[in-house]
Amino acid sequence: MKVYTKTGDKGETSLIGGSRVPKYDLRIEAYGTVDELNAFVGLIRDHEIPDEIKTFLDGVQQKLFVAESLIALEPDQSKHTYKFDPLPGITESDIAELEQMMDKMNEMLPELRSFILPGGHLVVSYCHVARTVCRRAERAVLRVNAENQVDAMVVKYLNRLSDYFFVLARFLCLHFGCSEIKWLGKTEIQGD
């Protein structure tokens, strides 16, 4: 199978289902940003990090590919009506799994008393890059959703995933023994 098809040489590509759209279409921008995020997740996973996190990130990458597919569905199709096998979905249990992983890492972290800046260790910085790309992907999906409904679980998953990358950055900073870089502004996060 050839990687190049030449069908996009005039600036168009296909959604799942076959409709041709410009490569600058909001759907293409959205799933392209999720794909960019997926590449950064692979970059994080390829570092020397705990095996449990590597395994979890493998699952995240699978879910991001599902999200891309759900975004690429044509507006009048459901994940069960397109011409290939039914697409897998993103479920509440996937969201709960992200929350459980964050809770587990948070138990080991010091209380967050100030804003922190990205940095301190290469893989920690990559986690922050993934967090920001995830937020951009979420915004792109919301723009698509304003015109063509996208599975609500995609937005929810991306929202929670960006939180996960923030906690993962903090956890890996602790794991590698680096110091969090505190923002030097006067604002402190106040507890209850």
Backbone as CSV, one residue per row, in Angstrom:
resi,resn,N_x,N_y,N_z,CA_x,CA_y,CA_z,C_x,C_y,C_z
1,MET,0.841,-1.183,0.000,0.000,0.000,0.000,0.882,1.241,0.000
2,LYS,0.629,2.133,-0.918,1.387,3.377,-0.978,0.842,4.365,0.042
3,VAL,1.740,5.115,0.646,1.336,6.144,1.606,0.729,7.331,0.877
4,TYR,1.266,7.662,-0.263,0.745,8.814,-0.998,-0.363,8.373,-1.948
5,THR,-1.409,9.192,-1.988,-2.560,8.878,-2.847,-2.739,9.909,-3.953
6,LYS,-2.150,11.058,-3.795,-2.245,12.187,-4.729,-3.636,12.823,-4.752
7,THR,-4.556,12.298,-3.928,-5.918,12.848,-3.931,-5.993,14.183,-3.200
8,GLY,-4.975,14.520,-2.438,-4.985,15.784,-1.704,-4.170,16.876,-2.359
9,ASP,-3.696,16.633,-3.562,-2.817,17.599,-4.229,-3.479,18.938,-4.539
10,LYS,-4.795,18.968,-4.532,-5.500,20.221,-4.824,-6.073,20.852,-3.557
11,GLY,-5.565,20.415,-2.396,-5.953,21.064,-1.145,-7.208,20.535,-0.502
12,GLU,-7.636,19.342,-0.889,-8.806,18.741,-0.263,-8.439,17.375,0.318
13,THR,-9.261,16.923,1.253,-9.107,15.597,1.835,-10.503,15.053,2.122
14,SER,-10.560,13.809,2.538,-11.858,13.161,2.759,-12.144,12.977,4.239
15,LEU,-13.403,13.185,4.591,-13.898,12.802,5.908,-14.237,11.313,5.859
16,ILE,-14.444,10.716,7.033,-14.909,9.335,7.050,-16.292,9.333,6.401
17,GLY,-16.435,8.548,5.387,-17.678,8.529,4.627,-17.462,9.010,3.204
18,GLY,-16.356,9.709,2.962,-15.991,10.057,1.598,-16.178,11.491,1.165
19,SER,-16.889,12.314,1.912,-17.062,13.712,1.501,-15.712,14.411,1.443
20,ARG,-15.513,15.190,0.395,-14.279,15.950,0.231,-14.463,17.328,0.868
21,VAL,-13.471,17.738,1.626,-13.489,19.051,2.269,-12.109,19.690,2.117
22,PRO,-12.036,21.026,2.203,-10.721,21.678,2.154,-9.870,21.240,3.351
23,LYS,-8.580,21.211,3.153,-7.682,20.796,4.236,-7.660,21.789,5.396
24,TYR,-8.229,22.966,5.187,-8.334,23.940,6.276,-9.688,23.859,6.977
25,ASP,-10.521,22.892,6.621,-11.812,22.690,7.271,-11.617,22.537,8.785
26,LEU,-12.580,23.026,9.552,-12.464,22.964,11.016,-12.275,21.542,11.520
27,ARG,-12.926,20.570,10.875,-12.773,19.183,11.307,-11.337,18.704,11.109
28,ILE,-10.749,19.069,9.987,-9.377,18.651,9.693,-8.426,19.305,10.693
29,GLU,-8.655,20.585,10.962,-7.841,21.293,11.959,-7.957,20.622,13.325
30,ALA,-9.170,20.232,13.697,-9.389,19.630,15.014,-8.728,18.271,15.120
31,TYR,-8.992,17.384,14.154,-8.376,16.063,14.323,-6.881,16.101,14.038
32,GLY,-6.428,17.075,13.257,-4.985,17.253,13.076,-4.307,17.688,14.358
33,THR,-4.976,18.513,15.149,-4.412,18.946,16.425,-4.399,17.787,17.422
34,VAL,-5.433,16.952,17.398,-5.437,15.758,18.249,-4.302,14.824,17.819
35,ASP,-4.046,14.725,16.522,-2.937,13.911,16.021,-1.599,14.465,16.498
36,GLU,-1.461,15.781,16.488,-0.242,16.416,17.014,-0.065,16.062,18.489
37,LEU,-1.152,16.131,19.236,-1.106,15.746,20.646,-0.648,14.304,20.793
38,ASN,-1.189,13.417,19.964,-0.837,12.014,20.023,0.660,11.812,19.795
39,ALA,1.248,12.599,18.901,2.687,12.514,18.657,3.486,12.926,19.899
40,PHE,3.029,13.959,20.595,3.716,14.368,21.820,3.563,13.325,22.922
41,VAL,2.412,12.669,22.971,2.232,11.598,23.960,3.248,10.489,23.687
42,GLY,3.438,10.149,22.413,4.445,9.149,22.066,5.840,9.588,22.478
43,LEU,6.130,10.859,22.348,7.432,11.388,22.749,7.635,11.253,24.258
44,ILE,6.602,11.541,25.024,6.692,11.376,26.487,6.887,9.910,26.827
45,ARG,6.100,9.050,26.216,6.140,7.617,26.503,7.507,7.025,26.188
46,ASP,8.197,7.557,25.202,9.484,7.000,24.794,10.646,7.375,25.716
47,HIS,10.378,8.174,26.731,11.416,8.505,27.716,11.452,7.449,28.830
48,GLU,12.467,7.530,29.635,12.616,6.609,30.765,11.713,7.073,31.901
49,ILE,10.482,6.614,31.847,9.486,6.936,32.862,8.953,5.626,33.419
50,PRO,8.261,5.659,34.550,7.739,4.414,35.124,6.871,3.635,34.135
51,ASP,7.022,2.311,34.165,6.297,1.437,33.239,4.786,1.614,33.331
52,GLU,4.264,1.841,34.523,2.826,2.023,34.687,2.331,3.229,33.880
53,ILE,3.134,4.281,33.861,2.758,5.475,33.097,2.875,5.190,31.606
54,LYS,3.931,4.481,31.192,4.066,4.121,29.775,2.850,3.340,29.307
55,THR,2.436,2.361,30.093,1.279,1.547,29.739,0.020,2.398,29.652
56,PHE,-0.143,3.300,30.604,-1.313,4.177,30.598,-1.301,5.078,29.369
57,LEU,-0.133,5.600,29.015,-0.029,6.470,27.846,-0.321,5.718,26.553
58,ASP,0.007,4.423,26.507,-0.387,3.613,25.349,-1.902,3.674,25.168
59,GLY,-2.630,3.514,26.268,-4.091,3.589,26.217,-4.588,4.959,25.819
60,VAL,-3.925,5.999,26.310,-4.289,7.371,25.930,-4.140,7.543,24.425
61,GLN,-3.049,7.041,23.862,-2.854,7.172,22.424,-3.953,6.455,21.638
62,GLN,-4.378,5.307,22.123,-5.480,4.596,21.472,-6.744,5.446,21.495
63,LYS,-7.037,6.045,22.645,-8.248,6.874,22.770,-8.158,8.137,21.917
64,LEU,-6.967,8.694,21.792,-6.819,9.876,20.943,-7.083,9.522,19.479
65,PHE,-6.679,8.325,19.066,-6.959,7.905,17.697,-8.463,7.726,17.504
66,VAL,-9.137,7.200,18.519,-10.602,7.103,18.476,-11.202,8.500,18.352
67,ALA,-10.698,9.442,19.143,-11.210,10.819,19.090,-11.042,11.400,17.695
68,GLU,-9.890,11.186,17.080,-9.673,11.679,15.720,-10.726,11.121,14.769
69,SER,-10.999,9.837,14.897,-11.991,9.199,14.028,-13.380,9.782,14.249
70,LEU,-13.736,10.004,15.498,-15.058,10.553,15.804,-15.203,11.973,15.263
71,ILE,-14.122,12.736,15.291,-14.142,14.101,14.753,-14.264,14.062,13.228
72,ALA,-13.673,13.049,12.604,-13.657,12.949,11.144,-14.951,12.396,10.556
73,LEU,-15.883,11.981,11.410,-17.172,11.508,10.900,-17.914,12.648,10.215
74,GLU,-18.579,12.326,9.135,-19.389,13.341,8.470,-20.555,13.723,9.375
75,PRO,-21.034,14.965,9.264,-22.082,15.447,10.168,-23.330,14.578,10.227
76,ASP,-23.686,13.925,9.136,-24.916,13.139,9.122,-24.702,11.663,9.446
77,GLN,-23.508,11.314,9.904,-23.239,9.917,10.229,-23.049,9.745,11.727
78,SER,-23.372,8.562,12.205,-23.017,8.208,13.569,-21.882,7.209,13.475
79,LYS,-21.266,6.935,14.585,-20.149,5.989,14.574,-20.610,4.583,14.229
80,HIS,-21.913,4.353,14.188,-22.430,3.024,13.884,-22.946,2.903,12.455
81,THR,-22.962,4.008,11.677,-23.573,3.939,10.352,-22.600,4.147,9.206
82,TYR,-21.312,4.345,9.472,-20.430,4.536,8.333,-20.069,3.174,7.737
83,LYS,-19.455,3.159,6.569,-19.373,1.951,5.764,-18.403,0.882,6.277
84,PHE,-17.578,1.189,7.231,-16.654,0.200,7.765,-17.212,-0.343,9.076
85,ASP,-16.371,-1.016,9.833,-16.813,-1.516,11.133,-17.184,-0.344,12.034
86,PRO,-18.077,-0.568,13.008,-18.411,0.528,13.928,-17.164,1.056,14.642
87,LEU,-17.102,2.351,14.763,-15.989,2.968,15.488,-16.124,2.690,16.974
88,PRO,-15.009,2.475,17.651,-15.099,2.423,19.107,-15.426,3.825,19.624
89,GLY,-15.813,3.910,20.852,-16.158,5.206,21.417,-15.263,5.562,22.591
90,ILE,-15.544,6.712,23.151,-14.927,7.143,24.408,-16.052,7.128,25.424
91,THR,-15.783,6.548,26.578,-16.834,6.325,27.566,-16.537,7.036,28.878
92,GLU,-17.551,7.047,29.735,-17.369,7.607,31.081,-16.275,6.861,31.841
93,SER,-16.118,5.570,31.579,-15.068,4.819,32.277,-13.680,5.286,31.843
94,ASP,-13.548,5.763,30.609,-12.267,6.330,30.166,-11.958,7.624,30.922
95,ILE,-12.996,8.421,31.160,-12.834,9.654,31.941,-12.479,9.307,33.379
96,ALA,-13.181,8.328,33.939,-12.925,7.905,35.321,-11.503,7.385,35.477
97,GLU,-11.005,6.687,34.463,-9.638,6.166,34.519,-8.620,7.307,34.590
98,LEU,-8.855,8.366,33.805,-7.971,9.538,33.888,-8.012,10.143,35.288
99,GLU,-9.209,10.276,35.834,-9.359,10.859,37.171,-8.679,10.000,38.226
100,GLN,-8.808,8.683,38.127,-8.170,7.783,39.091,-6.654,7.895,39.026
101,MET,-6.114,7.991,37.821,-4.657,8.137,37.690,-4.189,9.469,38.282
102,MET,-4.968,10.527,38.052,-4.602,11.823,38.638,-4.662,11.757,40.160
103,ASP,-5.711,11.139,40.700,-5.852,11.032,42.152,-4.690,10.250,42.750
104,LYS,-4.307,9.188,42.083,-3.195,8.350,42.566,-1.886,9.154,42.605
105,MET,-1.615,9.912,41.554,-0.388,10.714,41.525,-0.469,11.858,42.529
106,ASN,-1.639,12.484,42.629,-1.809,13.618,43.536,-1.551,13.251,44.986
107,GLU,-1.845,12.016,45.363,-1.605,11.569,46.744,-0.136,11.689,47.131
108,MET,0.756,11.627,46.154,2.199,11.680,46.416,2.788,13.075,46.251
109,LEU,1.986,14.019,45.757,2.513,15.343,45.436,2.307,16.324,46.583
110,PRO,3.234,17.273,46.716,3.013,18.333,47.703,1.856,19.216,47.270
111,GLU,1.228,19.848,48.233,0.113,20.744,47.937,0.583,21.853,46.999
112,LEU,-0.240,22.176,46.055,0.079,23.226,45.100,-0.287,24.570,45.723
113,ARG,0.713,25.399,46.010,0.488,26.676,46.694,0.760,27.885,45.802
114,SER,1.303,27.657,44.617,1.535,28.760,43.686,1.457,28.212,42.262
115,PHE,1.348,29.114,41.317,1.385,28.695,39.926,2.792,28.220,39.609
116,ILE,2.886,27.237,38.715,4.206,26.761,38.332,4.409,26.963,36.838
117,LEU,5.662,27.096,36.463,6.029,27.286,35.069,6.497,25.961,34.482
118,PRO,6.292,25.754,33.196,6.811,24.547,32.565,8.333,24.509,32.664
119,GLY,8.873,23.330,32.872,10.326,23.177,32.898,10.803,22.380,34.091
120,GLY,12.106,22.311,34.218,12.734,21.588,35.316,13.363,20.276,34.876
121,HIS,12.789,19.665,33.849,13.300,18.412,33.292,12.695,18.275,31.902
122,LEU,13.424,17.678,30.976,12.964,17.587,29.597,11.589,16.930,29.483
123,VAL,11.385,15.789,30.127,10.107,15.093,30.001,8.976,15.864,30.689
124,VAL,9.293,16.588,31.744,8.302,17.446,32.406,7.852,18.536,31.430
125,SER,8.800,19.110,30.713,8.461,20.135,29.719,7.595,19.552,28.611
126,TYR,7.895,18.340,28.180,7.056,17.693,27.160,5.638,17.466,27.666
127,CYS,5.495,17.157,28.943,4.149,17.008,29.519,3.380,18.325,29.432
128,HIS,4.073,19.431,29.699,3.414,20.740,29.598,3.083,21.084,28.147
129,VAL,3.941,20.696,27.216,3.622,20.898,25.804,2.366,20.091,25.459
130,ALA,2.316,18.842,25.896,1.139,18.005,25.640,-0.110,18.638,26.250
131,ARG,0.017,19.196,27.439,-1.121,19.856,28.099,-1.633,21.017,27.257
132,THR,-0.729,21.832,26.734,-1.165,23.001,25.976,-1.715,22.616,24.607
133,VAL,-1.125,21.607,23.975,-1.658,21.129,22.693,-3.033,20.505,22.916
134,CYS,-3.200,19.818,24.041,-4.493,19.227,24.381,-5.553,20.316,24.535
135,ARG,-5.219,21.411,25.188,-6.167,22.527,25.333,-6.506,23.126,23.965
136,ARG,-5.504,23.230,23.092,-5.764,23.758,21.748,-6.675,22.806,20.978
137,ALA,-6.435,21.504,21.128,-7.293,20.509,20.474,-8.724,20.629,20.990
138,GLU,-8.875,20.822,22.285,-10.210,20.982,22.863,-10.924,22.192,22.264
139,ARG,-10.203,23.315,22.139,-10.807,24.510,21.548,-11.201,24.265,20.092
140,ALA,-10.351,23.544,19.361,-10.646,23.248,17.958,-11.887,22.365,17.838
141,VAL,-12.016,21.386,18.714,-13.191,20.512,18.690,-14.445,21.298,19.043
142,LEU,-14.333,22.219,19.974,-15.493,23.044,20.332,-15.933,23.921,19.163
143,ARG,-14.970,24.407,18.361,-15.327,25.184,17.163,-16.085,24.302,16.168
144,VAL,-15.642,23.060,15.994,-16.349,22.126,15.115,-17.745,21.879,15.665
145,ASN,-17.825,21.659,16.958,-19.098,21.332,17.599,-20.128,22.450,17.451
146,ALA,-19.666,23.681,17.318,-20.594,24.804,17.142,-21.326,24.714,15.803
147,GLU,-20.731,24.030,14.823,-21.342,23.893,13.498,-21.873,22.489,13.228
148,ASN,-21.144,21.480,13.679,-21.495,20.083,13.445,-21.242,19.312,14.727
149,GLN,-22.268,18.693,15.228,-22.148,18.033,16.525,-21.051,16.978,16.529
150,VAL,-20.216,17.045,17.557,-19.164,16.068,17.803,-19.548,15.323,19.072
151,ASP,-19.223,14.051,19.123,-19.497,13.247,20.312,-19.015,14.015,21.553
152,ALA,-19.917,14.254,22.495,-19.616,15.053,23.693,-18.492,14.443,24.520
153,MET,-18.308,13.135,24.428,-17.254,12.488,25.208,-15.863,12.887,24.716
154,VAL,-15.748,13.287,23.462,-14.451,13.736,22.943,-14.024,14.996,23.685
155,VAL,-14.927,15.947,23.809,-14.608,17.199,24.511,-14.296,16.913,25.968
156,LYS,-15.095,16.092,26.596,-14.892,15.769,28.009,-13.547,15.078,28.219
157,TYR,-13.209,14.148,27.325,-11.938,13.422,27.437,-10.755,14.384,27.292
158,LEU,-10.816,15.258,26.301,-9.718,16.205,26.102,-9.589,17.160,27.286
159,ASN,-10.701,17.587,27.832,-10.669,18.476,28.993,-9.971,17.800,30.166
160,ARG,-10.353,16.570,30.433,-9.755,15.854,31.562,-8.308,15.472,31.268
161,LEU,-8.015,15.161,29.999,-6.658,14.762,29.636,-5.659,15.895,29.842
162,SER,-6.064,17.125,29.558,-5.145,18.242,29.793,-4.827,18.367,31.275
163,ASP,-5.820,18.125,32.135,-5.563,18.113,33.578,-4.583,16.997,33.944
164,TYR,-4.776,15.838,33.307,-3.883,14.701,33.554,-2.434,15.075,33.240
165,PHE,-2.201,15.754,32.112,-0.828,16.107,31.756,-0.212,17.096,32.738
166,PHE,-1.019,17.960,33.313,-0.508,18.866,34.337,-0.055,18.072,35.561
167,VAL,-0.905,17.152,36.013,-0.558,16.337,37.181,0.628,15.436,36.849
168,LEU,0.647,14.872,35.643,1.772,14.026,35.240,3.081,14.811,35.246
169,ALA,3.041,16.056,34.787,4.248,16.893,34.806,4.753,17.057,36.237
170,ARG,3.839,17.327,37.153,4.230,17.485,38.559,4.774,16.169,39.121
171,PHE,4.099,15.079,38.808,4.515,13.775,39.312,5.896,13.396,38.773
172,LEU,6.136,13.621,37.495,7.438,13.269,36.926,8.533,14.191,37.430
173,CYS,8.191,15.414,37.749,9.162,16.315,38.380,9.600,15.727,39.720
174,LEU,8.652,15.249,40.491,8.961,14.585,41.760,9.764,13.315,41.506
175,HIS,9.355,12.516,40.549,10.020,11.252,40.214,11.486,11.477,39.850
176,PHE,11.756,12.519,39.064,13.124,12.792,38.628,13.913,13.643,39.631
177,GLY,13.274,14.067,40.703,13.959,14.837,41.729,14.272,16.262,41.322
178,CYS,13.511,16.808,40.406,13.749,18.196,40.018,12.815,19.110,40.810
179,SER,13.101,20.363,40.800,12.278,21.335,41.515,11.279,21.969,40.564
180,GLU,10.044,22.135,41.052,9.059,22.867,40.276,9.470,24.329,40.220
181,ILE,9.256,24.931,39.084,9.610,26.336,38.895,8.379,27.169,39.220
182,LYS,8.433,27.868,40.335,7.282,28.662,40.769,7.247,29.995,40.045
183,TRP,6.029,30.409,39.720,5.835,31.731,39.151,6.106,32.749,40.243
184,LEU,6.846,33.805,39.912,7.269,34.777,40.909,6.282,35.915,41.106
185,GLY,5.114,35.803,40.541,4.080,36.819,40.754,3.605,36.779,42.193
186,LYS,2.792,37.742,42.565,2.333,37.843,43.953,1.154,36.950,44.266
187,THR,0.518,36.410,43.239,-0.662,35.614,43.463,-0.307,34.235,43.993
188,GLU,-0.921,33.865,45.097,-0.802,32.519,45.628,-2.162,31.859,45.568
189,ILE,-2.157,30.540,45.385,-3.402,29.805,45.366,-3.861,29.635,46.803
190,GLN,-5.045,30.075,47.100,-5.572,30.010,48.453,-6.394,28.750,48.647
191,GLY,-6.132,28.049,49.753,-6.913,26.876,50.096,-8.178,27.290,50.869
192,ASP,-9.019,26.315,51.117,-10.250,26.589,51.891,-9.963,26.809,53.344
